[in-house]
Amino acid sequence: MLAITANTKAYLYLNRVDFRNGIDGLQAICRNLIDQDPFSGTIFIFKNQKGTTIRALAYDGQGFWMCSKRLSKGKFLWWPNHTDSKGITLRACDLQALLWNGNPQKATFSKDWKKIG
């Protein structure tokens, strides 16, 4: 099981991804396109072409987890649009807000969630 704690590291890939990519395809994006180690324990977050689904890839020391969240209505409201980078690092509290289809830049968090990361 994946647990998101205050010291969880997350990386948000900014470009949209073809979700026909499975674990191996998402690992390849981590290694080749964003120069990140998919075995690092970081949770990598990807969004599909339509913006209705996000997918998380994480290595737990024994194997990979790939989790998806597809909204029943609408699209994910917040997704950064940076042309100068391929991704951004998220704090654990930002990841929690994103998973609930919120805007991490406008959300308020307990200081315990914000102090690490």
C-alpha positions as CSV (number, residue, x, y, z in Angstrom):
1,M,0.0,0.0,0.0
2,L,1.2,3.5,-0.7
3,A,1.2,6.0,2.1
4,I,1.6,9.7,1.6
5,T,3.3,11.2,4.6
6,A,4.8,14.7,5.1
7,N,8.1,13.5,3.8
8,T,6.8,11.8,0.7
9,K,8.6,13.0,-2.4
10,A,6.5,13.6,-5.5
11,Y,7.3,14.7,-9.1
12,L,4.7,16.0,-11.5
13,Y,5.4,15.4,-15.2
14,L,3.9,18.4,-17.0
15,N,3.3,16.9,-20.4
16,R,0.3,14.8,-21.1
17,V,0.9,11.1,-21.4
18,D,-0.6,8.3,-23.5
19,F,-2.0,6.0,-20.9
20,R,-1.5,2.9,-23.1
21,N,1.9,3.2,-21.5
22,G,2.0,0.8,-18.5
23,I,4.6,0.6,-15.8
24,D,7.5,0.1,-18.3
25,G,6.4,3.0,-20.4
26,L,6.1,5.4,-17.4
27,Q,9.5,4.2,-16.1
28,A,11.0,5.1,-19.5
29,I,9.5,8.6,-19.3
30,C,11.1,9.0,-15.9
31,R,14.5,7.8,-17.0
32,N,14.7,9.2,-20.6
33,L,12.5,12.3,-20.7
34,I,12.8,13.8,-17.2
35,D,16.1,12.3,-16.1
36,Q,14.7,10.9,-12.9
37,D,15.3,7.5,-11.2
38,P,12.1,5.6,-11.1
39,F,13.6,3.4,-8.3
40,S,14.1,6.4,-6.0
41,G,10.9,6.1,-4.0
42,T,9.5,9.3,-5.5
43,I,5.9,9.2,-6.6
44,F,5.7,10.3,-10.2
45,I,2.4,11.8,-11.3
46,F,1.2,11.8,-15.0
47,K,-2.0,13.2,-16.6
48,N,-3.7,11.7,-19.6
49,Q,-4.5,13.4,-22.9
50,K,-8.1,14.4,-21.9
51,G,-7.1,15.6,-18.4
52,T,-9.7,13.3,-16.8
53,T,-7.2,10.9,-15.3
54,I,-4.0,11.0,-13.4
55,R,-1.7,8.1,-12.8
56,A,0.9,7.6,-10.1
57,L,4.0,5.5,-10.4
58,A,6.1,4.6,-7.3
59,Y,8.7,2.0,-6.3
60,D,8.3,0.6,-2.8
61,G,11.7,-1.2,-2.6
62,Q,10.1,-4.5,-3.8
63,G,8.1,-3.6,-6.9
64,F,6.2,-0.8,-8.7
65,W,2.8,0.5,-7.9
66,M,0.8,2.1,-10.6
67,C,-2.4,3.8,-9.4
68,S,-5.0,5.7,-11.4
69,K,-7.7,8.2,-10.5
70,R,-10.3,9.0,-13.1
71,L,-12.8,11.6,-12.4
72,S,-16.4,10.7,-12.8
73,K,-17.2,14.2,-14.1
74,G,-15.0,16.9,-15.6
75,K,-11.3,17.3,-15.7
76,F,-8.5,18.0,-13.2
77,L,-8.7,21.7,-12.5
78,W,-5.1,22.4,-11.7
79,W,-2.1,21.4,-13.8
80,P,0.9,23.7,-14.2
81,N,1.8,24.9,-17.6
82,H,5.6,25.5,-17.6
83,T,7.3,25.6,-20.9
84,D,10.8,25.9,-19.4
85,S,10.7,22.5,-17.6
86,K,9.4,19.0,-18.0
87,G,8.2,18.7,-14.4
88,I,8.1,20.1,-11.0
89,T,8.6,18.7,-7.5
90,L,5.5,18.6,-5.3
91,R,5.3,18.6,-1.5
92,A,3.2,15.9,0.0
93,C,0.5,18.4,0.9
94,D,0.4,19.6,-2.7
95,L,0.0,16.0,-3.9
96,Q,-2.9,15.5,-1.5
97,A,-4.6,18.6,-2.9
98,L,-4.1,17.4,-6.5
99,L,-5.5,14.0,-5.7
100,W,-8.7,15.6,-4.5
101,N,-8.8,17.8,-7.7
102,G,-7.9,20.9,-5.8
103,N,-5.4,23.7,-6.5
104,P,-2.3,23.2,-4.4
105,Q,-1.4,26.9,-4.9
106,K,-4.6,28.1,-3.3
107,A,-5.1,25.4,-0.6
108,T,-4.3,25.9,3.0
109,F,-2.4,23.2,4.9
110,S,-1.5,22.4,8.5
111,K,2.1,23.5,9.3
112,D,2.9,19.8,10.0
113,W,2.2,19.0,6.4
114,K,4.2,22.0,5.0
115,K,7.3,21.8,7.1
116,I,8.9,18.8,5.4
117,G,9.6,18.8,1.7
